[in-house]
Amino acid sequence: MSDPASESNDTHSSSQEAQKPQIEPIRMPTVEEIRGQDIWNNCAVRSVVSGVMGGGLGLFMGLFLGALDNPIMQEEMTTRQQLVYQAKQMGRRSWSSCKTFAVMGLVFSAAECVVEKARAKHDMTNTAVAGCVTGGTLSARGGPKAACAGCAGFATFSVLIEKFLDRYH
């Protein structure tokens, strides 16, 4: 005959085993995954991809914002003239935004990657320095005061975005 106390211990121990989380084995990355990580960790690759993505974003933003421009002499233009004017405005605005966002993505990504590799840290300082470099580069044509203001403004904006996204805990 079985003892009721030992049966309750058996059910108690089996319920404890069921509550324990299962430990999953560690999966080692494949050769292809390691190669992909090595390629992506290259600053040149990262910068070019960011530049292309920024250019694409700028293109679509330019199309959208260019469509919102109204001609000054709208009442005097025919519908066809307004459509042609609108298409030209969208093209100009798209190309301009495309170039600006491509440069912005390329410079920011390159600066952040180089600073991160030089410091061997992944933190908010990299973002601030990259923002400063990007803002200074984009506004350098306006002179030293504009470059300093661009540096401070873009660095502040970059840090605020990183805090909002909470990438660094």
Salt bridges, closest charged atoms under 4 A:
GLU33 OE2 - ARG27 NH2 3.28
ASP69 OD2 - ARG93 NH2 3.13
GLU112 OE2 - ARG167 NH2 3.82
GLU116 OE1 - HIS122 ND1 3.02
ASP123 OD1 - ARG119 NH1 2.66
GLU162 OE1 - ARG167 NE 3.21
ASP166 OD2 - HIS169 ND1 3.75
